[in-house]
Every structure is written in structure tokens, then in C-alpha cells.
Amino acid sequence: MAAQRGRRPGKAETRQPPTRGPGGPQRTDLLELFFDLAFVAGLAMTSQKMATELTWISFAQGLLALSTLWAVWVTTTLITDTYSPRKQPIPILILAAMFGLMLMAAALPGAFGDHGLFFGGTWAVIIVGRGLVLIRSLRGRQEQERTVRALVWGVCSGSIWVVGGLVPDPGWRLAVWLAALAVDYTGYGLRFPIPGRPPLPVYQVASEHLAERYQQIYILAVGELILISVLALGHQPFTGDRLATFVVAFLTAVVLWWSYARGAGATLRAAIDASPHRTRLVQTNPYAHWLMIVGVVATAAGVERIMDQPGARTGAAMTALILGGAGLFLCGRAVLEHEAYERWPLSHVIGVVATIALASFTAYLPGLAVSVAAGLVLLGVAVGEFLRMRRRPVPAPVSS
């Protein structure tokens, strides 16, 4: 028995933490790509909600829902960037978050109706549940403090999410959930501050892995635009205006891909490694990509709506959906460019101004015409970027 007691500490000492090793693999694991499929389902449900319920309130609800789904993805990606997906209990946490994300996506159409508790309560369970699991897994290690603080913030926001799901009035539910979402984003942005405790150290990230994850999720978001275009056309008669809408949607998807893949998105890893503001770049990445993905989702919703009624006048809400989608993408793309190269791309700024100017007089045009106008703005920005890169290649990320 004495010998057995002597061996127990040895076993505890050899217990390997799930933290990524400095010499271990830094590429995306296939399990993470599997998890991304649930987020794509959430994107499709959000764009469908925006296209079906063409009201300002519906847009606000859709944006909140998408921001919440994005929070699930971002926080899960931060976990897999810190902890290896091949070490327990991380695979279980990823699959649990994936199931929760799928349930939230399924509840999204009724999130402000009968399914509010499913949507908000599921996110609360994800936050609190994975915090408890990670705390147990990291017991006795320095990394545990960040998880404990995250759990404290998660309990606060999770409680608000549950309360919001129980509020019967959709308007008040939206207000309560906005407060809960603000707690989530504030906690992440400020690194979970606790009164009386020193600030946590900055996020230590695996730049190759983190850059690859954002590149992958953006391309999958553009893939959602392609999927919506195919499904929308496939359920309608093949008329000339619908085929024209389909062509415009395809060309728009190509421009959205090219703008990212030939710009700051392609050099994201180098930008993270070289930036003197590495922490700021890591923390602004989610917001820049959020703007771009919201733009893509709004564009997909516009395509779905136009495909249903291609000749109908757009009106203010529909115009905001189509041109606003292009404008939000350009805003996010400009923010990413600024964070990577510390410069604001003039072509993108002009493009944002153009979408605002067009919105003032295109509300009476058919949806297809407005979609063409938005596509031309995006194409003009892409051509401007192409000409600029021919004269002056993309600069190396700013280094310290």
C-alpha cells in the first residue's frame, strides 16, 4: 500500500494538460471544420429570417441572433487555439458546442416567440458548462484563473440570457438579450476583469491556427450565399429576371471571395506575427470578420427575396438589406486592412459612401436593379484594389 501511495503522485504529475504544446501541430483539426457546419446552418437560418420577415424589427432580431451565434463560434475557436482539439476534454467540448449551436439555429425562427428559452438557455448552458469542465481539467494549473474569471462573467450573462428567454414580450426580450450580449462581448474584449484582481495577461495565440480559422469561416460564409442562390433559383421557374439575379449573385460571391483572398485575409497570419499591436489585432479580428459575415448574410437574404419577387419595388427595408450588406462588408474589410497594414483603403471608404448615396434614391427600383447597383459598387472597389496592387503590391504587415 505504501508503494501504491508512492506511485499516485507520479501519475498526477504525468497528467498532460490539454494546452497546445509549442512544438505541436498548429493547423486546423478536422473536428473544427465539422463544428463549422453548425455555424453555416445558423447563417442560413438568419438569412432566411431576414428575407421572410422584411421589417426593421426582424433585422434587429436577426443581427442579435447572428451576433450570438458568432459569439459561440469565436469563443469555441479561442478555446481550440489555446487547447489542442486532440486532447481530452476538448473534443467533447467542441461537439457539445456544435450540438448547442445546431439547437440555437433551429430555434432561431422562433427565438422571439415560443423558442426563446431554447435559444437563450442553450447559450447559457454552453458558457457555464464548458467553463466548469475546463476548470476541472486545469485544476492546479496557472491557466485555470482565466477560465474561472470567464465562468464568473458567463454566469452573469447566462442568467440574463435565461431571463430574456422567459420574457414574453418580443421587444423587451430583444432589449434584455442585447444587455446579455453586451456582457459577453465586454468580458471577451476586456479579458474578464474582476474587481480587486490584477488584469489577466494578453491572449497568447497560435497565429497559424487562428488565421486559418478566420479564413475558413469567411469562405464558408460566402459559400452560404452560393447555397442560398442555388436553392432559391431551384424552387422557382427559370425566368429571365431570375436567371439574371442568379448571375449577379454568383459574380457578387466571386468579388466577395477575391476581395478577401487577395487582400488582408490572405496575409492574416503574417499580420498577427509581425504586428506591434498583436493583442489589438487578435481582439479586433472577430469584429472585422463579424461585419463582413453580416454583410454576406444580408446579401444572401436579398438574393432570396429578389428571386421570389424579382420585379417588385424594394422599399426602404429591402434597400437597406441589399446595399447595407455591401456596405457592411466593405466596412469590415476596411477595418481588417487597417489592423493588418495600419492604413485605411481609400477604395473601400469610397465604396461605403457610394452604398449610402445609392440608398437615397434606389428604394423605388426593382430588387434586381438594386442588386446590380450593389454588385457594381463591390466590383468597382475590387477593380480599384486590383489597379492599386498592380502599381504597388500589397505591403508586408507592419512589424515592430
DASUL-V490562 format. One record per pair of residues at least 24 apart in sequence whose C-alpha atoms are under 6 Angstrom apart, sorted by the first residue. I is the first residue (numbers start at 1). J is the second residue. If there is no record, write none. Layout:
BEGIN
i=<I	I>
j=<J	J>
END
This chain:
BEGIN
i=<18	18	18	19	19	19	20	20	20	26	27	28	35	38	38	42	47	47	50	51	51	112	116	117	120	120	120	121	124	127	128	149	150	157	207	208	211	211	225	232	242	252	264	271	271	274	275	275	276	276	281	288	288	288	291	291	291	292	292	295	295	295	295	298	299	306	310	310	311	312	313	313	313	314	314	314	315	316	319	323	323	327	327	340	341	341	347>
j=<83	84	87	82	83	84	82	83	84	209	209	209	98	98	102	105	297	301	301	301	305	170	165	165	161	162	165	162	158	154	154	192	192	183	269	269	268	269	300	304	307	375	337	340	397	399	398	399	399	400	339	332	335	336	328	329	332	329	332	325	326	328	329	325	325	367	367	368	366	366	364	365	366	363	366	367	363	363	363	355	374	352	355	397	397	398	381>
END
